[in-house]
Structure formats: structure tokens, C-alpha cells
Amino acid sequence: MGILAGIGVLLPFPFYYLLWTYPQSWVNLCGKGRDPSKVMALVSHFIKLIQFVSLFSVSSFSWPPPLYFWPLFAFGQFLNFRSFYRVYQLLGESGTYYGVRFGKNIPWVREFPFGFINDPQYVGSIMSLVACLSWVPFQYILLWSLGYLFMIHIESTEDVTTRAKPLS
């Protein structure tokens, strides 16, 4: 189960990389009349489910968690909630799921936590993962965190000339 769990934990990151790097291919694959951000959201939710099932398959839960769990998990989820749901609330699915890469005009969000922490959703997710170290073997937390760090690096260097052109 270890190798399969590792693959499951890493599964979203090649998908996100391909969509970020080759957005026109995704727009073309989705076809005319289908919103590439919506399709990305649906696929992402399915892959995220596989990722969580993979992580739970190698976890062993005990109660109560160590004291470090509460502040790390609480602040990590706070950042995650504030970044993901605030962007979703302000910009919708297209603002959350690479709409700018798919040729949509998406405004930049600067309110907390975005103006204060780079990549707050990824930072919050990594903090939440580290909080779970007493339940999840280190190598899976490391793999997942490295996936986030990889995406932080990839998404920090956007070449605007590679943005997709919407299908007409």
C-alpha cells in the first residue's frame, strides 16, 4: 500500500503542472461551450478525494493529538479557508481554478491573507499537514508538502504569452 499511497498523495501535482504549463491544450480538450475552470474543478475534486483516501490508508489515529497539532492545524485551516473561500467568493470558480491561465480576465485579490503571505492556501495546507505528523508517516507529509512547494515555484513564474486563447 505504501507505493500506491505515495502515488495517490502526489497525483494532483502533475495534473496542476500540466494545466498551468499547457493551458491551451486543456481549453482545447474541454471544447467549445465547456468552462475549463469548471472542468478543472470537477477533476480536481475527484483527484483530491483519491489523495485523501491515500493519506488515510497509511494513517493511524490516536486521541488526543499532541499540543502542537491545535495551533498548526487551526492557523493552517484559517489561511486555507481565508484564501480559498475568499477568492471563490470574490472571483468564483474561474478565479480559483486557473481562469487567468485559461484566457479569462481575473482581477488580483490583495486583501488578507494575500497581501501579507505569499501563497497562503499552500502555506496553510502545509501547516495543516505538518500538524498531522503524529498520525501520518513523515514521508507522506513530506511528499505532499514537496508537491505544494513545487506548485508554488511553478505558479510563481507565469509567462503571460502562454495563456490560453478562449475558443470562440
N, C-alpha and C positions, 0 to 999 in steps of 0.2 A: 504494500500500500504506500510505502514511502516515496517511491519514484512517481507514482500516479498522483499522489498528493502534491508533490513538488511541481509537477506539470500543471495541475489544477490551479495552484497558487499563482503561477506565472502566466496562465492563459490569457488574461486581459491585455497584457502589455504588448505582445506582438500585434494584436488587433488595433490597439490605440496607436501604436507606432505606424502601422501601415496607413491608417486613416489620416494621421497627421502629415505623413510624408507624401502620400499619393491621394490627396483628396478628390482629384478629378476622376480617378478610377472608381472611387466609391459613389460619387454622384452619378456616373455613367451606369454603374451596376444597379443602383437604386431605380434608375429610369425616370422618364418624364412623368410628372404628376405625383411622385413619391418624395416626401421630405427626407433628405439624407440624415438630418439630425434626429428625426423621429425613428427612422430605421436603426440608426446607431444606438439610440436609447434602448430600443427593444432588444437588440443583440447584446448590448452591454449588461442589461439586467439579467439575461439568461447566463451570460459568462460569469457575472458576479455571483449568481447562485451556485454555479459549479465551484467557484473559488471558495466560497464559504463552506460548502459541503466538504471540499478537500481539506480545509483547515480543521473543521470539526472532526474529521475522520482520524486525525492524529492527535487530538486534544484529550486531555484528562482533567476533568473539573473537580475542584475541591472548594469547600467553603469554610471559612471566609477567605477572600483573597488577601494577599499581602497589602500592607498600608499604602505602598507606592501606587497600587492599582487605582485608587479612587481619584487622586488629583490628576494623574496622567490621563486616565480614561475620560474623566469629566471635562478637562480642558481640551483634550483631543476631539471629543464629540462636540463640544461647544464650537470649536473652529470649523469642524466639518459641517455642522448644522448651519452656522452663520454664513459660510462661504457657499456651500452647495444650494441650500434652500433660498438664500437671499438672491443669488444670481438667478435661480429658477423663477423666483417671484418677480424679479425685475425684468429679466430677459427671456424667460420661457425656455422651452426645450432647445431652441436654436442657440441661445446664449450659453447653455450648459454643455451641449454636445457638439462642439467644434463647428458651430454655424459659420463663424468667420472663415474657417478653412474651406467651407463648402460654398463660399461666394456670397454669403449674406452680410449685410451691414449691421454689425452688432456694436452697440456703444460699450465703452470701457467703464467698469464699475470701480470706483475709488473709495467707497466707504468701508468702514471697519468690517472685516479684518484685512481687506485687500490693500489699503494704503499703508498698512503697518507691518504686515508679514507677507513675504513672498510665498506664493503657492499655499495659502492657508488650508485648503482642503487636503492637500497631500501631507502637510506638516501635521495636521490634526489626525489624519488617518495613521500616520507613522506613530504618533504618540499613543493612540489607542491600541495599536498592535503591540507596542513595547509594554504597555500596561498588562497585556495578556501573557507575558512570558512565564508566569507560574503555571499556566495551563497548556500552553502550546510550545512544542520544542523550538529551540532557538533557531535552527536552520530554516524553518518555515517563516518565522517572523523576519529573519534576515532576507530571505528570497523576496518576500512581499515588499519589504522596505526598499530593497535594491530596485525592484520594479518601479516603485514610486520615484525614487531618485533618478532613475533612467528617464522616466517621463518628464520630470522637472527639467532635466537637461535638454531633452528633445524639444519640449514646448517653449523653452526659453530662447530658442534661436529660430524664429519664423522667417522664412523667405516669402515675402508677400507676392512675389511673382509666381509662386507655386499654388496659390489659392485657386480653387476650382471656379469654373465659369458655370453658372446655373444653366440647366437645359431649358431651351425655350420650346 
